């Protein structure tokens, strides 16, 4: 038998020309977003003040199975795609596992992650609509970098609200976003009402994705020609990110493989939703039955310890209500080092699939995550992002189970990005000062107690 | 005609299985290295106290045209190679040039540069010889990172002397080298005689590659089972780096292209020597006649303003003497931001080829380099390393000449690495505080006055 190459690249022609919309194959759809004023399902025109028109349509499109990737975007994708599917020969050997481990590596572009897949799509639609600026939030800074790259490409001014603890942990993220002409503000800030009211309660707030979202949305709705874009959670983002899974599946078909287990890290769900899309399709249509595992930080365990409830997507409570696994929009996670996973909720699509038991979830502590990250780096020569390393931890643990049982399972995981801007976190792991934070039940109850009351629903 | 893809990847089977030794085709060889004690040509056994046996042999092998890449190394190469050859469609469009611009991108591995090509080879030979530790120097930190990765893979303890000004500009380089278990010391340091004597003269010395080399060599020769390895300048390094050019040439053949101009940045010459190898072969054997251009920093202009003379490879004057373009081993370049190019000399092979007019050289100021870097980043979505950006500057200038003349020349340049650890430098460019440093003739005379006197030779 011919040995499978270390790195499998599609040709440019094989890059998917359509995104896949998972909702079209779900037996039961996610519950609709609700307007927070009247608790009625959101109509597409309700979204226009905040979102680009085309993206608002994608957000509510539950039925179109495949959506064409505009040709101009296909061209842009070719600048950094296809991303490689990599066989982790050395990791397998170091673990002594009979499992076959593959990872889809999305970190080989300057944003350092998969975020560019959706950033460039959102900037494209904004430009096409004639918008004159955009706002967004960023946690770890990867989304902010990706969107700055995309906006610079389309000459669209951009304001980025960056979660303050990440802003401080990663001073160089500011410079890279500035290199691409992005204006970056640590959040909570005094530039918005939402930020000011959070700072009034806690002047030392380290911020959260939910809080940064409030600020960015407020800035968008109060600025002419400006809309808000978001790097995760939303249906439209999962749609764009489906290219990860679609490419992975084609690459695996080329080597006659199919995963028994698909593993991704989960914050808002953008990478996980994209990676698993075609495999979940097989599951929903009963063509195959892979296990699908979300790995989240123990410090922000929305799937494993959250409630499946309607909640705001932001801390300032100005977004529509989405039914999702949530820790409550007022929950501020401790300052763990995977800034990209510090979100109180989870993609409504993934929440529904998890609720309906199409996927599993586990939570892991950050010292265990960094242990996996360093082990992986030494054997696979790639320095992973802390977020991505949650998936590595999950994959290593499954591979070690295979070692015990002797099963040669095929494991696919998503390596979403690189850790070059996370050396402060690596340093704290290496010098032994990194701590694990696990919220107590009381901490969680506090978050749940702020969930919105909705007449007749919750 | 079929459109040329944005990214051209070889298949794994197409990755070269032999390195190419440029010396075998040179009409006149570089002058031999001299033993500094007796000024006699160095014999291979003279090198054994400092270098691994196999690498010492490669250093002096002027005749074997192709040298097999050991199978184990071929396997390692597959973890991060082939690197893509990229057609810069967007850069061409932004410049409005009829030129066709290609770049070989070596930055998609955790070392962030081409340095891993030689680092893993050197660690492999060291391990095979049963050595128990290695030492090296690093300027920008890319070589140090690459060697730390390689040594971690082979479980070889490593001490890295890092040029002090780079160490201070790039705090996170320390952490990434530590992640791969490397021990890192800012140079000049008080851990060696060479370091102490430099600090005695100038306690505030910002260091230089030449000085860090002295420290690393001293540490190697005074430690049992330890040898010294170097990331540039040497013939063996150019040999390993030939894989860059060999891959580039195969990829260009696949799309029926051949470069009219080949451009690389030049510090010690590792990337330039590797990139141009097969094209220089064509030139030496009169099969083709591409222009070959070295781009060096105006602050450290060894080719454009140096002397072609025998000199020490290090500041402490403990290495053999090599005939090369040099600014004098006592020349300490100003603290410009391309740490990887702050070397007083130039590869003897490249020096000879330049002396014999097989290649051209230009020098550029760093603000012009960063202007090119930011322009490139915005259009090609890759944040380049400052070193690599010298080649970008050269390529942009040649493409703009084509715009004037209307010629559709084919330009190939080497994009050696990424700038994620260079954000301090980018920040200084963005905020306008970056300054250009050009040594005066008097500065250079001072360096030349320290060139060694060799009876009957110079």
Interface residues (C-beta under 8 A of the other chain):
Chain A: X5 X6 X7 X9 X11 X12 X78 X79 X80 X90 X108 X109 X110 X112 X116 X149 X152 X153 X171 X172 X175 X176 X178 X179 X180 X181 X374 X377 X378 X379 X380 X381 X382 X383 X418 X420 X421 X423 X424 X426 X427 X430
Chain B: X5 X6 X7 X9 X11 X12 X78 X79 X80 X90 X108 X109 X110 X112 X116 X149 X152 X153 X171 X172 X175 X176 X178 X179 X180 X181 X374 X377 X378 X379 X380 X381 X382 X383 X418 X420 X421 X423 X424 X426 X427 X430
